[in-house]
């Protein structure tokens, strides 16, 4: 706790923990605990399960390529509505029930996330993902203002399109969390997901990696499942951007954030320089 006192920690919240009420409550209490213990947490959230559910309800087809959701203009309206109007509100309400100092913002606010369309896939080939963007600039002043005021920022992963003013792009939440962590000079990035961590030989559960360097992770990258690739890329980008450590942690286990941060053994996979 002394190590992280006064430090900024960026926590990416997503996966099934978002739709399990007991896990959401545990997450909210963990964030409140961090804040009252003198840590300065920043929450970045996606909303994959919520978005998929709403798209199904509206009979809009979902498609994924290389771990990214193909986002048509029709789907983008849903993404924008769900992330800012539903997920952010639920998450802020849950935290405020324990510590009434959380506030929501979007990556569109005050130019926080600025992006251009993603046109190259993970394999280096051209790809059309629709309104999916890659962050090219981060202006963290709006988040820093919340932190300075003693609040807990909760950030939705929508970005302004630099090439199309007043239009928005859907941003992968893992990559957005990494970019924000680097821009804030965060001490740690913790990404909650639906697996125990990184597996060197999935689906062999005995191959769980607890500690890995960026160089080793780059070598492992081509062999990973498509859904894990954005998370691994995010860890690499965060650490190379100056974040001391990045972690992939099982969000299905209550209080896994505290286990990762405040135990010597950690909980999940830690990436270091």
C-alpha positions as CSV (number, residue, x, y, z in Angstrom):
1,X,0.0,0.0,0.0
2,X,3.0,2.3,0.6
3,X,4.3,1.5,-2.8
4,X,1.1,2.7,-4.6
5,X,0.1,5.6,-2.2
6,X,-0.5,8.7,-4.3
7,X,0.1,6.8,-7.6
8,X,-2.3,6.6,-10.5
9,X,-3.5,3.2,-11.4
10,X,-5.5,2.5,-14.5
11,X,-8.0,-0.4,-14.3
12,X,-9.7,-1.7,-17.4
13,X,-13.1,-3.2,-16.5
14,X,-14.8,-5.5,-18.9
15,X,-16.0,-9.0,-19.7
16,X,-18.6,-11.0,-17.8
17,X,-17.7,-9.1,-14.5
18,X,-19.8,-6.3,-16.0
19,X,-23.0,-8.3,-16.2
20,X,-22.6,-10.2,-12.9
21,X,-24.1,-8.1,-10.1
22,X,-22.0,-9.6,-7.3
23,X,-18.8,-9.1,-9.3
24,X,-19.8,-5.5,-10.1
25,X,-20.4,-4.8,-6.4
26,X,-17.0,-6.3,-5.5
27,X,-15.3,-4.2,-8.2
28,X,-17.0,-1.0,-7.0
29,X,-15.9,-1.7,-3.4
30,X,-12.3,-2.4,-4.5
31,X,-12.1,0.9,-6.4
32,X,-13.5,2.7,-3.4
33,X,-10.9,1.0,-1.2
34,X,-8.1,2.0,-3.4
35,X,-9.2,5.6,-3.4
36,X,-9.6,5.8,0.4
37,X,-6.3,4.0,0.8
38,X,-4.5,6.9,-1.0
39,X,-4.3,5.4,-4.4
40,X,-5.7,7.3,-7.4
41,X,-7.6,4.9,-9.5
42,X,-8.9,5.6,-13.1
43,X,-11.4,3.2,-14.6
44,X,-11.6,2.5,-18.3
45,X,-14.5,0.4,-19.5
46,X,-15.6,-1.4,-22.6
47,X,-19.1,-3.0,-22.8
48,X,-18.9,-5.9,-25.1
49,X,-21.6,-8.1,-23.5
50,X,-24.0,-5.1,-23.3
51,X,-23.3,-4.1,-26.8
52,X,-23.8,-7.6,-28.2
53,X,-27.1,-8.0,-26.3
54,X,-28.5,-4.7,-27.6
55,X,-27.4,-5.4,-31.2
56,X,-29.2,-8.8,-31.0
57,X,-32.3,-7.1,-29.6
58,X,-32.2,-4.7,-32.6
59,X,-31.5,-7.5,-35.0
60,X,-28.1,-6.0,-36.0
61,X,-25.5,-8.6,-36.9
62,X,-22.3,-8.7,-34.9
63,X,-19.0,-9.7,-36.5
64,X,-15.5,-10.0,-35.1
65,X,-12.2,-9.9,-37.0
66,X,-8.9,-10.4,-35.2
67,X,-10.4,-9.6,-31.8
68,X,-12.2,-6.4,-33.0
69,X,-15.9,-5.8,-33.5
70,X,-16.7,-4.7,-37.0
71,X,-18.6,-1.5,-36.5
72,X,-21.1,-0.3,-39.1
73,X,-22.6,3.2,-38.8
74,X,-25.8,1.5,-37.5
75,X,-23.8,-0.4,-34.9
76,X,-21.8,2.7,-33.9
77,X,-25.1,4.4,-32.8
78,X,-25.7,1.4,-30.5
79,X,-22.1,1.4,-29.2
80,X,-22.2,5.1,-28.4
81,X,-25.6,4.8,-26.7
82,X,-24.7,1.7,-24.7
83,X,-21.3,2.7,-23.5
84,X,-22.2,6.3,-22.5
85,X,-25.8,5.9,-21.6
86,X,-25.9,2.5,-19.9
87,X,-22.6,1.0,-18.9
88,X,-21.0,4.2,-17.7
89,X,-24.1,5.1,-15.7
90,X,-24.3,1.7,-14.1
91,X,-20.6,1.6,-13.2
92,X,-20.6,5.2,-11.8
93,X,-23.7,4.4,-9.7
94,X,-22.2,1.2,-8.3
95,X,-19.0,3.1,-7.2
96,X,-20.9,6.0,-5.9
97,X,-23.0,3.7,-3.7
98,X,-19.7,3.0,-1.8
99,X,-17.7,6.2,-2.5
100,X,-19.7,9.1,-3.9
101,X,-16.9,10.6,-5.9
102,X,-17.0,8.8,-9.3
103,X,-17.7,10.7,-12.4
104,X,-18.2,9.5,-16.0
105,X,-16.6,10.9,-19.2
106,X,-16.3,9.8,-22.8
107,X,-13.1,9.6,-24.9
108,X,-14.8,12.3,-27.0
109,X,-14.9,14.8,-24.1
110,X,-12.3,17.6,-24.4
111,X,-10.4,15.6,-27.0
112,X,-9.4,12.9,-24.6
113,X,-9.0,10.2,-27.2
114,X,-8.3,11.2,-30.8
115,X,-8.2,8.5,-33.4
116,X,-8.2,7.4,-37.0
117,X,-9.8,4.4,-38.6
118,X,-8.0,1.1,-38.2
119,X,-7.0,-0.1,-41.7
120,X,-4.3,-2.6,-41.0
121,X,-5.0,-5.9,-39.2
122,X,-2.9,-7.8,-36.7
123,X,-1.4,-9.8,-39.5
124,X,-0.2,-6.6,-41.3
125,X,-2.7,-6.9,-44.1
126,X,-5.4,-4.3,-45.0
127,X,-8.6,-4.8,-43.1
128,X,-12.0,-3.0,-43.1
129,X,-13.5,-2.9,-39.6
130,X,-15.9,-0.1,-40.3
131,X,-15.9,2.6,-37.6
132,X,-13.2,1.1,-35.5
133,X,-10.4,3.4,-34.7
134,X,-6.8,3.4,-33.4
135,X,-5.8,6.1,-31.0
136,X,-3.2,8.5,-32.4
137,X,-3.3,11.1,-29.6
138,X,-4.4,11.4,-26.0
139,X,-5.1,14.7,-24.1
140,X,-5.6,13.6,-20.5
141,X,-6.4,17.0,-19.0
142,X,-10.0,16.2,-18.4
143,X,-9.0,13.0,-16.5
144,X,-6.2,14.8,-14.6
145,X,-8.7,17.5,-13.5
146,X,-11.0,14.8,-12.0
147,X,-8.0,13.2,-10.2
148,X,-6.9,16.6,-8.9
149,X,-10.4,17.2,-7.6
150,X,-10.3,13.9,-5.7
151,X,-12.8,12.2,-8.0
152,X,-12.6,8.7,-9.6
153,X,-12.7,9.0,-13.4
154,X,-14.7,6.4,-15.3
155,X,-13.9,6.6,-19.0
156,X,-15.9,5.2,-21.9
157,X,-13.9,4.1,-25.0
158,X,-15.3,6.2,-27.7
159,X,-12.9,8.5,-29.7
160,X,-13.2,11.6,-31.9
161,X,-12.4,10.9,-35.5
162,X,-9.7,13.2,-36.6
163,X,-10.6,12.8,-40.3
164,X,-14.3,13.3,-39.8
165,X,-15.2,16.1,-37.4
166,X,-18.2,15.4,-35.1
167,X,-18.0,11.7,-35.9
168,X,-16.9,9.0,-33.4
169,X,-15.0,5.8,-33.6
170,X,-15.2,2.6,-31.6
171,X,-12.0,2.0,-29.7
172,X,-10.8,-1.3,-28.3
173,X,-11.0,-0.8,-24.5
174,X,-7.7,-2.6,-23.8
175,X,-5.7,-0.4,-26.2
176,X,-7.5,2.7,-24.9
177,X,-6.6,1.8,-21.3
178,X,-3.0,1.4,-22.3
179,X,-2.8,4.7,-24.1
180,X,-4.4,6.5,-21.2
181,X,-2.1,4.8,-18.6
182,X,0.9,6.0,-20.6
183,X,-0.4,9.5,-21.0
184,X,-1.1,9.8,-17.3
185,X,2.2,8.4,-16.2
186,X,0.4,5.6,-14.3
187,X,2.4,3.2,-12.1
188,X,0.2,0.2,-13.1
189,X,-2.2,-0.9,-15.7
190,X,-4.5,-3.7,-14.6
191,X,-6.8,-5.3,-17.2
192,X,-9.7,-7.5,-15.9
193,X,-10.7,-10.2,-18.3
194,X,-12.5,-13.6,-18.5
195,X,-9.5,-15.8,-18.2
196,X,-7.0,-16.5,-15.4
197,X,-4.2,-14.7,-17.3
198,X,-2.0,-15.4,-20.3
199,X,-1.4,-19.0,-21.4
200,X,1.7,-19.9,-23.3
201,X,0.0,-22.9,-24.8
202,X,-3.8,-22.4,-24.7
203,X,-5.9,-24.5,-24.0
204,X,-3.4,-26.2,-21.7
205,X,-4.3,-24.6,-18.4
206,X,-0.9,-25.7,-16.9
207,X,0.8,-23.2,-19.2
208,X,-0.4,-20.0,-17.3
209,X,2.4,-17.4,-17.3
210,X,2.7,-15.4,-14.1
211,X,5.6,-13.1,-15.1
212,X,6.9,-12.1,-18.5
213,X,9.0,-9.4,-20.1
214,X,8.0,-7.3,-23.1
215,X,10.6,-9.0,-25.3
216,X,9.3,-12.5,-24.3
217,X,5.7,-11.4,-24.9
218,X,6.5,-10.2,-28.4
219,X,7.9,-13.6,-29.3
220,X,4.7,-15.2,-28.0
221,X,2.3,-12.8,-29.7
222,X,1.9,-14.6,-33.1
223,X,0.8,-17.9,-31.4
224,X,-2.0,-16.3,-29.3
225,X,-5.7,-16.6,-29.8
226,X,-7.2,-13.6,-31.6
227,X,-9.2,-12.4,-28.5
228,X,-6.0,-12.2,-26.4
229,X,-4.0,-10.2,-29.0
230,X,-5.4,-6.8,-28.2
231,X,-4.8,-7.4,-24.5
232,X,-1.2,-8.4,-25.1
233,X,-0.7,-5.5,-27.4
234,X,-2.1,-3.2,-24.7
235,X,0.4,-4.5,-22.1
236,X,3.3,-4.0,-24.5
237,X,2.2,-0.5,-25.4
238,X,1.6,0.5,-21.8
239,X,5.0,-0.7,-20.6
240,X,6.9,0.7,-23.6
241,X,5.0,4.0,-22.9
242,X,6.5,4.3,-19.4
243,X,4.0,2.4,-17.2
244,X,6.0,0.3,-14.7
245,X,4.0,-2.9,-15.0
246,X,0.9,-4.1,-16.8
247,X,-1.3,-7.1,-15.6
248,X,-3.9,-9.4,-17.1
249,X,-6.1,-10.5,-14.3
250,X,-9.1,-12.7,-13.9
251,X,-12.1,-10.5,-13.4
252,X,-14.4,-13.4,-12.6
253,X,-12.8,-13.7,-9.2
254,X,-14.0,-11.2,-6.6
255,X,-11.4,-8.7,-5.4
256,X,-8.8,-9.9,-7.9
257,X,-7.5,-6.3,-8.2
258,X,-6.5,-6.3,-4.6
259,X,-4.9,-9.7,-4.9
260,X,-2.9,-8.5,-7.9
261,X,-1.8,-5.3,-6.3
262,X,-1.3,-6.1,-2.6
263,X,0.2,-9.6,-2.6
264,X,3.7,-10.7,-3.4
265,X,2.4,-13.6,-5.5
266,X,0.0,-11.4,-7.6
267,X,-3.0,-12.8,-9.4
268,X,-2.7,-13.3,-13.2
269,X,0.0,-12.4,-15.6
270,X,2.3,-9.4,-15.0
271,X,4.2,-7.8,-17.9
272,X,7.4,-5.8,-17.1
273,X,10.1,-4.0,-19.1
